[in-house]
Structure formats: C-alpha cells, structure tokens
Amino acid sequence: MSASTTDYIGMWYRARARLGIDDRIEFIFIQPSSGERYTVALRHRDHDGVGGIAESLQRMGIRQPSMPQSRQLYAPAIWQRWQARPEKRKAETPQWRRFSEPASESNDPLVESLSPEQTRALYQRAHAQKVSLNSMLLLALQRAVSDTLLTNDGPGSWCFPVNMRGTVPMPRANMNLSSAFYMTVDQGDSAAHLDRTIRSYLKANIHWRYWHLARIGRWIGQPGVDWLCRLLLNGPQHCGSFSSLGEWQINFASGGLPADTVFVCCGPGSPNHPVANGVMVVNGRMNLALKLHPSLGAPHAVAQQCLQRWINWLGAVT
C-alpha cells in the first residue's frame, strides 16, 4: 500500500488488535415489528464510524445517502493547529465499581430508539437552551456512567471524535478520516458549559493537533505504532469515546428493509476507554447504543441500567 492511500489512523486499531483488543464496530439494523436484528461488523482499522455507515449500507444493498463533511470550510494555518488546550480543569482517574454478579456472557451492544416526538422534544430543548444536542447527550452519558459504574463522583475524561472529511486528503471516503480531542466532563456541569467547552476546543483546532500526532505511523511505521500503543494502554484512563454520528436520511426500502428500521452503530471500547456508545438520528428518530468493555466485569443488568439512565438524564423516558 502506498503512502498516499495508507490508513494511518487505522494503524492504531491494528496495533490494538495485536494486543488482543477487539477493533470491530457494529452496525446494527433492527426491525421494530419483530425485533429481528442484523449486524454488520467492520474492523475499525479499515473504517471510522461515518465510513462504516457507508460501507454497511452498501453491504445491505441500501441506497447511499450523502456522506457528511467537516463543518470547517478549509484547513487552518499550521500555527493555528498547535494552540494551547482551552480547558484547565483536569479529569480524575475513573474508579470503576466491582460487581459481585457474574459479567454478561453476551457483549452485544444494547440499543434503544426514541420516538420522533421525543426526538423533536430534545431538539426543541437544545434550541431553547441555545446548546448543541451533543452537549446534552454527553452530559447525560457522564451522569449515567457516574450513577451506575463509578465509585467516585469527580470529572471524567471523554474522547470527542471530529469528522475531518472535506478538509484532509481522502484516498477512500470510507476510511478512518476522524480526529478527536479529549475533554473533561463533570456530572454537575451544565449543558451550556459543555457546549462552550466543545466550541472552544474546535476553535483552538485541538483536533488538528491530534490528527497530525495520530498519523505518526508515516514516519515510525506499524512497529513503532505497536510500541506506542502498548505504552498508551498503560497511560491515562478515560471513560470512553463519545460517538455521535449526526443526522441521516436513509431509504431502507431500497434494500428491502422496513422503512422504520432502527439503525445505529457502536464501537468496541477498550480497557482504557471502556464505555462504548453510539448515537444517530435516522429519519427523525434518535437511536442510542451502549456497550461496556469486558474489562469492567459489569453484568448485563448494569449495562441496561446505564443505557436507561442515559435516556432518563436526557429527559426522554421510554
């Protein structure tokens, strides 16, 4: 594979897989009437969430919607990519609960779907508070994790992915083309505070710094990335990666599926990002997925409780 088409972000997931850490993203299709579930599992080393959505829809024979692009119109100047971290607050190391019940044998992602009315109500509340829906989702997720999985109530660290399509070269549109930044979230925060924090990170172009750092495989190759990955897995501990994949209009009937099919994706998580999740608004309905990494040893009932608390904290009780 030439340097121009190498998925340098994917190198990190290949390195994780060599350490025995699952790198599958699961793209889940559920028929509401029967509950029948079909999953397309793709390797994260080959696709990010947005790219995997396109690939999974293609495999299901569903007409492709347009792929979302970065909200940035152009890449910032080099000096603008190395600004100071805008947030001074530090996250605490998560202290995970120990569970007496046996861990769940099945680790399939749990999925809940909100009604169109509940989804509209969330958008209206976000608009009334002048905040993004993502700020409400992330705050509710931190509160749910604190309620069900943590023994400490301090602020946690979350990875916040950012779609880079349209501002970076795209040898393949469905490859890993996302960067990220890490932000601190406390259960006592307001959605307005998180909204300002997210915007400050984006304005400071912290995701561009991580984009360049994550592509270090250009110079050190896969063996160097493997070595760094081992070091980082023993480094700072985070709550998880917040995977909000935006709004989609999908013609499921074009692939022979019911028009009201529930579709969502969920990443694999890892020992130092154990709360895997996914949020999509598809055809006007919000779908949420949650998966706890086996390293937490959490039973199925706890995972279900965490997902329900997430929805409850959103104020959209099902």
C-alpha positions as CSV (number, residue, x, y, z in Angstrom):
1,M,0.0,0.0,0.0
2,S,1.4,3.3,-1.0
3,A,1.9,6.2,1.5
4,S,-0.9,8.2,-0.3
5,T,-3.5,5.5,0.5
6,T,-2.3,4.2,3.8
7,D,-4.8,4.5,6.6
8,Y,-2.5,5.9,9.3
9,I,-5.3,6.2,11.9
10,G,-6.2,2.5,11.2
11,M,-2.7,1.6,12.3
12,W,-3.7,2.2,15.9
13,Y,-6.6,-0.2,15.7
14,R,-4.4,-2.8,14.1
15,A,-1.9,-2.4,16.9
16,R,-4.7,-2.8,19.5
17,A,-5.9,-5.9,17.7
18,R,-2.5,-7.4,18.0
19,L,-2.7,-6.9,21.8
20,G,-6.0,-8.8,21.9
21,I,-8.3,-5.8,21.9
22,D,-11.3,-6.1,19.7
23,D,-11.5,-3.4,17.0
24,R,-14.9,-4.2,15.5
25,I,-17.5,-1.5,15.0
26,E,-21.0,-3.0,14.9
27,F,-23.6,-1.5,12.6
28,I,-27.0,-2.7,13.8
29,F,-30.3,-3.0,11.8
30,I,-33.4,-3.8,13.9
31,Q,-36.9,-4.4,12.5
32,P,-39.2,-2.7,15.1
33,S,-42.2,-5.0,14.5
34,S,-40.3,-8.3,15.1
35,G,-37.2,-7.2,17.0
36,E,-35.1,-9.1,14.4
37,R,-31.6,-7.8,14.5
38,Y,-28.9,-7.9,11.8
39,T,-25.4,-6.7,12.4
40,V,-22.6,-5.8,10.0
41,A,-19.3,-5.9,11.9
42,L,-16.5,-4.0,10.4
43,R,-12.9,-3.6,11.5
44,H,-12.0,-0.1,12.9
45,R,-8.6,-0.4,11.3
46,D,-10.5,-0.1,7.9
47,H,-13.2,2.4,8.7
48,D,-14.3,5.1,11.2
49,G,-17.9,5.4,12.2
50,V,-19.0,7.6,9.2
51,G,-17.1,5.4,6.7
52,G,-18.5,2.3,8.3
53,I,-22.1,3.6,7.9
54,A,-21.5,3.9,4.2
55,E,-19.9,0.5,3.9
56,S,-22.6,-1.3,6.0
57,L,-25.4,0.3,4.0
58,Q,-23.7,-0.7,0.7
59,R,-23.4,-4.3,2.0
60,M,-27.1,-4.3,2.8
61,G,-27.9,-3.1,-0.7
62,I,-29.3,0.2,0.6
63,R,-29.1,3.4,-1.4
64,Q,-26.2,5.6,-0.2
65,P,-27.1,8.9,1.4
66,S,-24.6,11.7,1.1
67,M,-21.6,11.4,3.4
68,P,-21.3,14.2,6.0
69,Q,-18.4,16.6,5.7
70,S,-16.4,18.6,8.2
71,R,-18.1,21.9,9.2
72,Q,-14.7,23.6,8.7
73,L,-14.6,25.0,5.2
74,Y,-10.8,24.8,4.9
75,A,-7.8,23.6,6.9
76,P,-6.3,26.1,9.3
77,A,-2.8,27.5,9.0
78,I,-0.1,25.3,10.5
79,W,0.5,27.6,13.5
80,Q,-3.2,27.6,14.3
81,R,-3.1,23.8,14.8
82,W,-0.8,23.9,17.9
83,Q,-2.7,26.2,20.2
84,A,-2.9,25.7,24.0
85,R,-5.6,23.4,25.4
86,P,-8.5,25.7,26.2
87,E,-9.6,23.8,29.3
88,K,-7.6,24.0,32.6
89,R,-9.7,21.5,34.5
90,K,-8.2,18.0,34.9
91,A,-10.2,14.8,34.8
92,E,-9.9,12.3,37.7
93,T,-8.9,8.7,37.1
94,P,-12.2,6.7,37.0
95,Q,-12.7,4.4,39.9
96,W,-14.8,1.6,38.4
97,R,-17.2,-0.3,40.6
98,R,-16.6,-4.0,41.4
99,F,-19.6,-6.2,40.7
100,S,-20.5,-9.3,42.7
101,E,-22.7,-10.7,39.9
102,P,-21.1,-12.5,37.0
103,A,-20.4,-10.5,33.9
104,S,-22.7,-10.8,31.0
105,E,-21.8,-13.7,28.6
106,S,-23.2,-11.7,25.7
107,N,-21.5,-8.4,24.9
108,D,-23.7,-7.3,22.1
109,P,-24.5,-3.6,22.2
110,L,-27.7,-2.6,23.8
111,V,-30.0,-0.4,21.7
112,E,-32.9,2.0,22.5
113,S,-34.8,4.1,20.0
114,L,-36.7,7.2,20.8
115,S,-39.9,8.2,19.1
116,P,-40.0,11.1,16.6
117,E,-41.9,13.1,19.2
118,Q,-39.3,12.5,21.9
119,T,-36.5,13.3,19.4
120,R,-38.2,16.6,18.4
121,A,-38.6,17.5,22.0
122,L,-34.9,17.1,22.6
123,Y,-34.0,19.3,19.7
124,Q,-36.5,21.9,20.9
125,R,-35.0,21.8,24.4
126,A,-31.5,22.2,23.0
127,H,-32.6,25.1,20.8
128,A,-34.3,26.8,23.8
129,Q,-31.1,26.4,25.9
130,K,-29.0,27.6,22.9
131,V,-26.8,24.5,23.1
132,S,-25.9,21.6,20.8
133,L,-27.7,18.3,21.2
134,N,-24.2,16.7,21.6
135,S,-23.6,18.7,24.8
136,M,-26.9,17.4,26.2
137,L,-26.1,13.8,25.2
138,L,-22.5,13.8,26.6
139,L,-23.6,15.4,29.9
140,A,-26.4,12.8,30.2
141,L,-24.0,10.0,29.4
142,Q,-21.5,11.2,32.1
143,R,-24.3,11.3,34.7
144,A,-25.4,7.8,33.7
145,V,-21.9,6.4,34.0
146,S,-21.4,8.1,37.3
147,D,-24.7,6.7,38.6
148,T,-24.1,3.1,37.6
149,L,-20.4,2.4,37.0
150,L,-18.2,4.7,39.1
151,T,-17.5,4.9,42.8
152,N,-16.0,8.5,42.5
153,D,-18.1,11.5,41.5
154,G,-15.3,13.6,40.0
155,P,-15.0,14.7,36.5
156,G,-14.2,12.2,33.8
157,S,-12.3,12.3,30.5
158,W,-14.1,11.6,27.2
159,C,-12.7,11.3,23.7
160,F,-14.7,13.6,21.4
161,P,-14.3,12.5,17.7
162,V,-14.4,15.0,14.9
163,N,-15.1,14.3,11.2
164,M,-12.3,15.6,9.0
165,R,-13.8,14.8,5.6
166,G,-13.6,17.7,3.2
167,T,-10.5,19.3,4.9
168,V,-8.0,16.4,4.5
169,P,-7.0,14.2,1.5
170,M,-9.4,11.3,1.1
171,P,-7.9,8.4,-0.8
172,R,-11.0,6.4,0.2
173,A,-14.1,8.2,1.6
174,N,-14.9,5.3,3.9
175,M,-11.5,5.0,5.6
176,N,-10.6,6.4,9.0
177,L,-11.0,10.2,8.5
178,S,-11.8,11.3,12.0
179,S,-9.6,13.0,14.6
180,A,-10.6,13.8,18.2
181,F,-9.8,15.8,21.3
182,Y,-10.1,14.9,25.0
183,M,-12.4,16.9,27.2
184,T,-13.3,16.8,30.9
185,V,-17.0,16.3,31.9
186,D,-18.4,16.5,35.4
187,Q,-21.9,15.3,36.3
188,G,-22.5,18.7,37.9
189,D,-21.8,20.6,34.7
190,S,-24.5,22.4,32.7
191,A,-25.2,21.7,29.1
192,A,-24.3,25.4,28.4
193,H,-20.8,24.8,30.0
194,L,-20.2,21.7,27.9
195,D,-21.4,23.5,24.8
196,R,-18.9,26.3,25.4
197,T,-16.1,23.8,26.1
198,I,-16.7,21.8,22.9
199,R,-16.8,25.0,20.8
200,S,-13.5,26.2,22.5
201,Y,-11.7,23.0,21.6
202,L,-12.9,23.2,18.0
203,K,-11.9,26.9,17.8
204,A,-8.5,26.1,19.1
205,N,-8.1,23.3,16.5
206,I,-7.0,20.7,19.1
207,H,-8.4,18.0,16.8
208,W,-5.9,19.1,14.1
209,R,-3.1,18.6,16.6
210,Y,-4.3,15.0,17.3
211,W,-4.8,14.4,13.5
212,H,-1.1,15.0,12.9
213,L,0.0,13.1,16.0
214,A,-2.2,10.1,15.2
215,R,-0.5,9.9,11.7
216,I,2.9,9.4,13.2
217,G,2.9,6.0,11.5
218,R,4.1,7.8,8.4
219,W,7.5,8.0,10.0
220,I,7.7,5.2,12.5
221,G,5.7,2.5,10.6
222,Q,3.5,-0.2,12.1
223,P,6.2,-1.5,14.5
224,G,6.5,2.0,16.1
225,V,2.8,2.4,16.4
226,D,2.6,-1.0,18.0
227,W,5.1,0.1,20.6
228,L,3.4,3.4,21.3
229,C,0.0,1.7,21.6
230,R,1.3,-0.6,24.3
231,L,2.6,2.4,26.2
232,L,-0.7,4.4,25.9
233,L,-2.8,1.5,27.1
234,N,-1.0,1.7,30.4
235,G,-1.3,5.5,30.4
236,P,-4.2,7.8,31.4
237,Q,-7.6,6.2,31.9
238,H,-10.7,7.6,30.2
239,C,-14.4,7.0,30.5
240,G,-14.9,6.3,26.8
241,S,-15.2,7.7,23.3
242,F,-18.4,9.7,22.7
243,S,-19.6,8.6,19.3
244,S,-22.3,10.9,18.0
245,L,-22.7,10.4,14.2
246,G,-25.2,13.0,13.4
247,E,-28.4,13.1,11.3
248,W,-29.2,10.7,8.4
249,Q,-31.9,10.3,5.9
250,I,-31.8,6.6,4.8
251,N,-34.1,4.8,2.3
252,F,-34.2,1.4,4.0
253,A,-36.8,0.2,1.5
254,S,-34.2,0.5,-1.3
255,G,-32.5,-2.5,0.4
256,G,-35.7,-4.4,1.1
257,L,-35.9,-3.4,4.8
258,P,-38.9,-1.8,6.5
259,A,-39.0,2.0,6.2
260,D,-39.0,2.3,10.1
261,T,-35.8,0.1,10.6
262,V,-33.8,1.1,13.6
263,F,-30.2,1.7,12.6
264,V,-27.3,2.6,14.9
265,C,-23.6,1.8,15.4
266,C,-21.4,1.1,18.4
267,G,-17.7,1.0,18.8
268,P,-15.8,-1.8,20.6
269,G,-14.4,0.2,23.5
270,S,-11.1,-0.8,25.2
271,P,-9.7,-1.2,28.7
272,N,-8.9,2.5,28.9
273,H,-12.0,3.6,27.0
274,P,-14.5,1.1,28.4
275,V,-17.8,2.8,27.8
276,A,-18.5,2.3,24.1
277,N,-21.6,4.0,22.7
278,G,-23.2,5.4,19.6
279,V,-25.9,7.9,18.8
280,M,-27.6,8.5,15.4
281,V,-30.7,10.4,14.4
282,V,-32.1,8.4,11.5
283,N,-35.2,9.5,9.6
284,G,-36.2,11.8,12.5
285,R,-35.7,9.2,15.3
286,M,-32.8,9.2,17.8
287,N,-31.2,5.7,18.2
288,L,-28.7,5.1,21.1
289,A,-26.4,2.1,21.6
290,L,-24.2,1.2,24.6
291,K,-21.6,-1.5,25.1
292,L,-19.4,-2.0,28.2
293,H,-15.9,-3.4,27.7
294,P,-15.5,-6.8,29.4
295,S,-12.6,-5.4,31.5
296,L,-15.3,-3.7,33.6
297,G,-16.9,-7.0,34.5
298,A,-20.3,-5.5,34.5
299,P,-23.4,-7.8,34.3
300,H,-26.0,-7.3,31.6
301,A,-28.4,-5.7,34.0
302,V,-26.0,-2.9,34.9
303,A,-25.4,-2.2,31.2
304,Q,-29.1,-2.0,30.7
305,Q,-29.4,0.3,33.7
306,C,-26.7,2.6,32.4
307,L,-28.4,2.9,29.0
308,Q,-31.8,3.6,30.7
309,R,-30.2,6.2,33.0
310,W,-28.6,7.9,29.9
311,I,-32.1,8.2,28.3
312,N,-33.6,9.3,31.6
313,W,-31.0,12.1,32.1
314,L,-31.8,13.3,28.6
315,G,-35.4,13.7,29.8
316,A,-36.8,11.4,27.2
317,V,-38.0,8.5,29.3
318,T,-39.2,5.4,27.3
